[in-house]
């Protein structure tokens, strides 16, 4: 921003305007005191002018910004009060839609379509307003045509406002045919759900200040860790927020810590289960860290998980790299192991029930000691592209064994390269 604009604003605010409240909307650029360059964030050249403007202000001013990461800490300290407006809950958006649709002469199918779209897309109150205005302007159009427009409008608004049409990048519900009892875990799945329910009941009954529930699921890829977290959310009738390391890691120093804090804040505000999938990046032992930011990242993660009052689940394939401080912060650590014969039989029936499998088929798969629920899902997806006449029990068993063989080859150490005595 050109300095003349800041000087004029500085002068305007230094003059007392009694009885007035000044609202400065879209003030992101005006309050920008951090520049983001190739080497990371650095103080803006206008930082001194902006801080002086806030100090000399003699009026009641409301500053409205969309983001705060461009505002330096020294600038933030100069505000007397701050208020963060979070995304509206789905219930709030539904209530807004119902109140606005109530005055329109529309049929129940159209009303239901709007409410379903609110659940489907990551939208704001403005998106709901846009849809209602469209319906109002096209009230003479047949309801069937209007219904086809609803998703298009929500989709477009979601893509424009929220950088993506779907409300979540990762699936929140378990797949159809999910079989809980096929899992092979160090603590039975039913016991884990019961433990969580007991802990929640204890907090409600005793008014405990220690309300957080922290679980670590570890084991080989595909053993059902993430899917079981989804099952827990469904069983407890809670929303689940799934984050991966790629969602939280940032190339700028300090930004990763902010994203970690925001993830926990989002889960707490919506009373959701927070799942950090493939959390290996946040588990690394601080003693082996070579950079200071590696230490602060883990420190922030530890602090946030300890202060979180909700249900927090981490999944990892690499428990051995964990910082020792992690172990004592989890209330339950559960290993997800390869399927046993009973689990293999259950999943063969669940995924490929119309084919018959013998005990020897099951034993052949079990002998690899590496079969996982994910293997069955991958194969089921592959079968969609094949001629049904080519699929039979022998083919399915052969493919599952091939998957296990590929795992074995991937884990097998290679021989020495070069000259050997």
C-alpha positions in Angstrom: 0.0 0.0 0.0 1.3 3.5 -0.8 2.5 5.5 2.2 0.1 8.4 1.3 -2.9 6.3 2.1 -1.5 5.4 5.5 -0.6 9.0 6.2 -4.1 10.1 5.4 -5.6 7.4 7.6 -3.2 8.3 10.4 -4.3 11.9 10.2 -8.0 11.0 10.1 -7.8 8.8 13.2 -5.7 11.3 15.1 -8.6 13.7 15.0 -11.3 13.0 17.6 -14.8 12.3 16.1 -17.0 12.3 19.2 -20.1 10.1 19.2 -18.9 8.1 16.2 -17.8 4.5 15.6 -15.6 4.1 12.6 -15.7 0.8 10.8 -12.8 -0.1 8.5 -13.8 -3.1 6.4 -11.4 -5.3 4.4 -8.5 -3.9 6.3 -6.1 -6.7 5.5 -3.8 -4.6 3.3 -4.1 -1.5 5.5 -2.9 -3.5 8.6 -0.2 -5.5 6.8 3.0 -5.5 9.0 4.5 -8.8 7.7 5.9 -9.4 4.2 6.3 -13.0 3.0 9.3 -13.5 0.8 11.6 -16.2 -0.4 13.3 -16.5 3.0 10.1 -16.5 5.0 8.1 -13.8 6.9 9.8 -10.4 7.6 8.6 -7.1 9.1 6.9 -4.8 6.6 8.5 -1.4 5.8 5.2 0.2 6.9 5.2 -1.5 10.3 6.3 1.7 12.1 3.7 3.9 10.4 0.8 1.4 11.1 1.8 0.9 14.7 2.0 4.7 15.2 -1.4 5.1 13.6 -3.0 2.7 16.1 -1.2 4.4 19.0 -2.3 7.9 18.0 -5.9 6.9 17.3 -8.5 8.9 19.4 -11.6 7.2 18.1 -13.7 4.0 18.5 -12.6 1.9 15.5 -13.7 -1.5 14.4 -11.2 -3.1 12.1 -12.5 -6.0 10.0 -10.0 -8.5 8.4 -10.3 -11.9 6.7 -6.9 -13.1 8.0 -4.5 -12.2 10.7 -1.2 -13.9 9.6 -0.1 -10.7 7.8 -0.3 -8.7 11.1 2.8 -8.7 13.2 2.6 -9.6 16.9 3.7 -6.0 17.9 0.7 -4.7 15.9 -1.8 -7.1 17.4 -0.9 -5.9 20.9 -2.2 -2.5 20.0 -5.8 -3.6 19.7 -7.9 -3.4 22.9 -10.2 -6.3 22.0 -10.5 -8.9 19.3 -13.2 -11.3 18.2 -12.8 -14.2 15.9 -15.8 -15.2 13.7 -15.6 -18.9 13.0 -17.4 -20.9 10.3 -21.1 -21.3 11.0 -22.1 -24.7 12.1 -24.3 -26.8 9.9 -27.2 -26.3 12.3 -26.9 -22.5 12.2 -26.8 -22.6 8.4 -29.9 -24.9 8.3 -31.8 -22.5 10.6 -30.9 -19.5 8.4 -32.1 -21.4 5.3 -35.4 -22.5 7.0 -36.2 -18.9 8.2 -35.5 -17.5 4.7 -37.3 -20.3 2.9 -40.4 -20.0 5.1 -41.6 -16.8 3.4 -41.3 -18.4 -0.1 -44.0 -20.5 -1.7 -41.9 -23.6 -2.5 -42.7 -27.3 -2.2 -41.2 -29.6 0.4 -38.9 -31.4 -2.0 -37.1 -28.2 -2.9 -36.8 -27.2 0.7 -35.2 -30.6 1.5 -32.8 -30.3 -1.4 -31.5 -27.0 0.0 -30.9 -28.5 3.4 -29.2 -31.6 2.0 -26.8 -29.4 -0.1 -25.9 -27.5 3.1 -24.7 -30.8 4.6 -22.8 -31.7 1.4 -20.9 -28.5 0.7 -18.5 -26.3 2.7 -20.6 -23.1 2.5 -21.2 -19.9 4.4 -24.3 -17.9 5.3 -23.7 -15.8 2.2 -24.0 -19.0 0.1 -27.4 -19.7 1.6 -28.4 -16.2 0.9 -27.4 -16.6 -2.8 -29.4 -19.8 -3.2 -32.5 -18.3 -1.5 -32.3 -15.2 -3.7 -32.0 -17.4 -6.8 -35.1 -19.4 -5.8 -37.0 -16.1 -5.1 -36.1 -14.7 -8.5 -37.0 -17.9 -10.3 -40.1 -18.7 -8.4 -42.1 -19.2 -11.6 -39.7 -21.9 -12.8 -40.7 -25.5 -12.3 -39.4 -27.0 -9.0 -37.6 -29.8 -10.8 -35.5 -27.3 -12.7 -34.8 -25.3 -9.6 -33.6 -28.5 -7.8 -31.0 -29.1 -10.4 -29.7 -25.6 -9.9 -29.3 -25.9 -6.1 -26.1 -28.1 -6.1 -24.6 -26.0 -8.9 -25.0 -22.8 -6.9 -23.6 -24.3 -3.7 -20.8 -26.0 -5.6 -19.8 -22.7 -7.2 -19.9 -20.7 -4.0 -18.0 -23.4 -2.1 -15.3 -23.5 -4.7 -15.0 -19.7 -4.8 -15.2 -19.0 -1.0 -13.7 -22.1 0.5 -11.3 -23.3 -2.2 -13.0 -26.6 -2.7 -16.4 -28.0 -3.3 -16.6 -30.7 -0.8 -16.7 -30.0 2.9 -13.9 -32.4 3.6 -11.0 -33.8 1.6 -11.2 -37.1 3.3 -14.1 -39.5 3.7 -15.8 -39.2 7.1 -18.0 -42.3 7.1 -17.0 -46.0 7.1 -17.4 -47.9 3.9 -20.5 -50.1 3.4 -20.0 -53.6 4.7 -17.4 -52.5 7.3 -16.7 -55.4 9.7 -15.4 -54.3 13.1 -14.7 -57.7 14.4 -12.3 -58.6 11.5 -9.7 -56.3 13.0 -6.7 -57.8 14.9 -5.8 -55.3 17.6 -3.9 -55.4 20.9 -7.1 -54.1 22.6 -10.4 -55.3 21.3 -12.3 -52.7 19.2 -15.4 -53.0 21.4 -13.3 -52.4 24.5 -11.8 -49.2 23.0 -15.3 -47.8 22.2 -16.4 -48.7 25.8 -13.4 -47.1 27.3 -14.1 -43.8 25.5 -17.8 -43.9 26.5 -16.7 -44.6 30.2 -14.3 -41.6 30.1 -17.0 -39.3 28.7 -19.5 -40.4 31.3 -16.9 -39.9 34.1 -16.3 -36.3 33.0 -20.0 -35.6 32.8 -20.7 -37.1 36.3 -17.7 -35.8 38.1 -17.1 -32.4 36.5 -13.6 -33.4 35.8 -11.2 -30.8 34.4 -9.3 -33.7 32.6 -11.7 -34.3 29.8 -9.4 -35.0 26.9 -9.1 -38.5 25.5 -6.0 -39.3 23.5 -5.5 -42.5 21.5 -2.6 -43.7 19.4 -3.2 -46.3 16.7 -0.1 -47.8 15.2 0.7 -50.6 12.8 1.3 -51.5 9.2 -0.4 -49.6 6.4 -3.9 -50.9 5.6 -4.6 -52.6 8.9 -7.7 -50.4 9.5 -6.5 -47.6 11.8 -8.2 -44.7 10.1 -11.4 -46.7 9.3 -11.8 -47.6 12.9 -11.5 -44.0 13.9 -14.4 -43.3 11.5 -16.3 -46.1 13.2 -15.7 -44.5 16.6 -17.1 -41.2 15.4 -20.2 -42.9 14.0 -20.7 -45.0 17.2 -20.5 -41.9 19.4 -22.6 -39.8 16.9 -19.8 -37.2 16.5 -18.3 -35.4 13.5 -14.8 -36.3 12.7 -12.2 -33.9 11.4 -9.4 -35.7 9.6 -6.0 -34.0 9.1 -2.9 -35.2 7.4 0.6 -33.9 7.9 0.3 -32.2 4.5 -2.6 -30.2 5.8 -0.5 -28.8 8.7 3.1 -28.6 7.6 4.1 -25.2 6.1 7.3 -24.0 4.5 7.4 -20.8 6.6 8.8 -20.8 10.1 6.1 -20.6 12.7 3.2 -21.3 10.3 3.1 -25.1 11.1 2.6 -24.3 14.8 -0.3 -22.0 13.9 -1.9 -24.6 11.7 -1.6 -27.2 14.5 -3.3 -24.9 16.9 -6.0 -24.1 14.4 -6.8 -27.8 13.9 -7.3 -28.4 17.6 -9.3 -25.2 17.9 -11.6 -26.2 15.0 -12.2 -29.6 16.6 -12.9 -28.1 20.0 -15.3 -25.5 18.7 -17.4 -28.0 16.8 -17.1 -30.8 19.5 -15.6 -33.1 16.9 -13.2 -36.0 17.1 -9.8 -34.9 15.7 -7.9 -37.5 13.8 -4.3 -36.8 12.7 -3.6 -39.4 10.1 -0.1 -40.5 9.3 1.2 -38.4 12.1 4.9 -39.5 11.8 6.1 -36.0 11.1 5.0 -34.8 14.6 6.4 -37.8 16.5 10.1 -37.5 15.8 12.4 -37.6 18.7 13.5 -34.0 19.6 17.0 -35.2 20.6 17.7 -36.1 16.9 16.4 -32.7 15.6 19.0 -30.7 13.7 16.9 -27.5 13.3 15.1 -25.4 16.0 11.8 -25.4 14.1 11.7 -29.2 14.3 11.7 -28.9 18.1 9.1 -26.1 18.3 6.8 -28.1 16.0 6.8 -31.1 18.3 6.5 -28.8 21.4 3.5 -27.2 20.0 1.9 -30.5 19.1 2.5 -31.9 22.6 1.0 -28.7 24.2 -2.1 -28.7 22.0 -2.8 -32.4 22.5 -2.5 -32.1 26.3 -4.8 -29.0 26.4 -7.4 -30.5 24.1 -10.7 -31.4 25.9 -12.1 -33.6 23.1 -11.2 -37.0 21.6 -7.9 -37.0 19.7 -6.7 -39.9 17.7 -3.3 -40.3 16.0 -2.3 -43.0 13.5 1.2 -43.9 12.5 3.1 -46.6 10.8 6.4 -45.7 12.5 6.0 -45.8 16.3 9.8 -46.4 16.7 10.7 -42.8 15.8 8.4 -41.4 18.5 9.7 -38.8 21.0 9.6 -40.5 24.4 7.3 -37.7 25.8 4.6 -38.9 23.4 4.1 -42.3 25.0 3.0 -41.0 28.4 0.6 -38.5 26.8 -1.7 -41.1 25.2 -4.3 -42.8 27.4 -4.4 -45.9 25.2 -1.9 -47.1 22.6 -3.3 -49.7 20.3 -1.4 -51.9 17.8 -3.2 -52.9 14.6 -1.8 -56.2 13.5 -2.2 -58.3 10.3 -5.5 -60.3 10.0 -5.9 -63.7 11.6 -7.9 -66.5 9.9 -11.2 -65.4 11.4 -10.7 -61.8 10.1 -9.7 -63.1 6.7 -12.8 -65.3 6.5 -15.0 -62.4 7.6 -13.7 -60.0 5.0 -13.9 -62.6 2.2 -17.5 -63.0 3.1 -18.1 -59.2 3.4 -16.4 -58.2 0.1 -16.8 -61.4 -2.0 -19.8 -63.1 -0.4 -21.1 -64.7 -3.6 -18.0 -66.8 -4.0 -17.2 -69.8 -1.9 -13.8 -70.1 -0.1 -12.4 -73.2 1.5 -10.4 -73.4 4.8 -7.3 -74.0 2.7 -7.9 -70.8 0.8 -8.1 -68.9 4.1 -5.0 -70.7 5.4 -3.0 -69.8 2.3 -3.7 -66.1 2.7 -3.1 -66.3 6.5 0.3 -68.0 6.1 1.8 -64.7 4.8 1.0 -63.1 8.2 0.6 -59.7 6.4 -3.0 -59.6 5.1 -4.8 -56.3 6.1 -8.3 -55.0 5.6 -7.0 -52.5 3.1 -5.9 -55.3 0.8 -9.5 -56.5 0.4 -10.8 -53.0 -0.4 -8.1 -52.5 -3.0 -9.0 -55.8 -4.7 -12.7 -55.1 -4.6 -12.1 -51.8 -6.4 -10.0 -53.6 -9.1 -12.7 -56.2 -9.8 -15.0 -53.4 -10.9 -13.0 -53.1 -14.1 -13.0 -56.8 -15.0 -15.4 -59.1 -16.8 -17.6 -60.8 -14.3 -17.0 -64.1 -16.1 -13.3 -63.9 -15.3 -13.8 -63.6 -11.5 -14.0 -66.6 -9.2 -12.8 -67.6 -5.8 -9.5 -69.0 -7.1 -8.7 -65.7 -8.8 -9.5 -63.7 -5.7 -7.3 -65.8 -3.5 -4.5 -65.7 -6.0 -4.7 -61.9 -6.2 -4.7 -61.5 -2.4 -1.6 -63.8 -2.2 0.1 -61.7 -4.9 -0.5 -58.6 -2.8 1.1 -60.2 0.2 4.1 -61.3 -1.9 4.6 -57.8 -3.1 4.6 -56.6 0.5 7.2 -59.2 1.3 9.4 -58.1 -1.6 9.1 -54.5 -0.7 10.3 -55.2 2.9 13.1 -57.6 2.0 16.5 -56.2 2.2 18.5 -56.1 -1.0 21.9 -57.9 -1.3 25.2 -56.1 -1.2 26.3 -54.1 -4.2 29.9 -54.2 -5.3 32.7 -56.6 -4.7 32.4 -59.1 -1.9 35.0 -61.4 -0.4 
